[in-house]
């Protein structure tokens, strides 16, 4: 019984302390003690209470503009939003710091984090890749500006990762035409993907689907166009097999070639 009472008392004290703390924070938000707001914001940031910290830095950012602490406030403001995983707002404030305070001690980190926030917003390959392009551009600009930075290696790795995602996006978009049965459009899109990314890891897949699209386009064509299109399929087979003689698609590629060749042979025998 006594033990239960102790537990209840401890809980009550904890709630009182918590409510007291919340009350102090609410009072601080309404006050005009901007120095206290700044100091408390730093404390809360260090305690990883990022939402409360960001709110305080939002309140004092304009007050400290033009002072020696202006860039520090902006830095903590950006970092507080980053801590919340609000990469859009964090990137905005890092960029604002870089533009507004070019002599800041936080400049290099802010330039990198501006790019890194784009990176954190880059979606999976199937979706729009605007932030992927922005990541690559921003990381390239960072490396030009800071060629000796210890962050250059990470920037290079991120650029490679983002480039691979663009390649994947290109492949997915091109193959979509094939999946929908738009074989003529598929051939054009697949070729464009190869031209844009000649060293892509999807090269074998792209070349195979060009071959298969060529075959299916010929097979579904009106008789007057079949001979020309089956010949195109045969040509695509030679291009494919020349590069990938022992790949996973070799057997099917050979079947498409043989079927196309038989048609062409029959046409030659008739003429």
Buried (B, 14 or more C-beta within 10 A) or exposed (E): EEEEEEEEEEEEEEEEEEEEEEEEBEEBEEEEEBEEBBEBBBEBBEEEBBEBBBBBBBBBBEBBEEEEBBBBBBBBBBBBBBBBEBBEBBBBBBBBBBEEBEEBEBBBBBBBBBBBBBBBBBEEBEEEBEBBBBBBBBBBBBBEEBEEBEBBEBBEEBBEBBBBBBBBBBBBBBBBBBEEEBBEBBBBBBBBBBEEBEEBEBBBBBBBBBBBBBBBBBBEBEEEEBBEBBBBBBEBBEEBBEEBEEBEBBEEBEEBBEBBBEBBEEBEEEE
